[in-house]
Amino acid sequence: MVRAPFNDPDPVSWVAVYGGAALVALSKALGRYGEFRAAVTIGGVVAGLIYAVPGVLNFVDFGSFEELFGDMTASKPYVESTREFGGLMIVLVVLASYVKR
């Protein structure tokens, strides 16, 4: 059996969201920015944030900040959700700054 070279249980959705954000940033840099493309990507980011909220709430209840920098284990799945939430918040701020301008 071939093992995947990644440890993310749902890589396709995250590649789509972060890839979409990268395409919006690239289009902005090339002067081909489109608000519709940014709006669709923001929708994906917000969906990802909503998806990650239960894990973040578990982190607030049971986790510690040191765990965010360690390995994710099956007994602490909230670590991955909290990391994703942080990354998505950064992406949301950047995309919102594009829309505001």
Buried (B, 14 or more C-beta within 10 A) or exposed (E): EEEEEEEEEEEEEBEEBBEBBEEBBEBBEEEEBEEEBBEEBBEBBEEBBEBBEEBBEBBEEEBEEEBBEEEBEEEBBBBBBBBBBEBBEEBBEBBEEBEEE
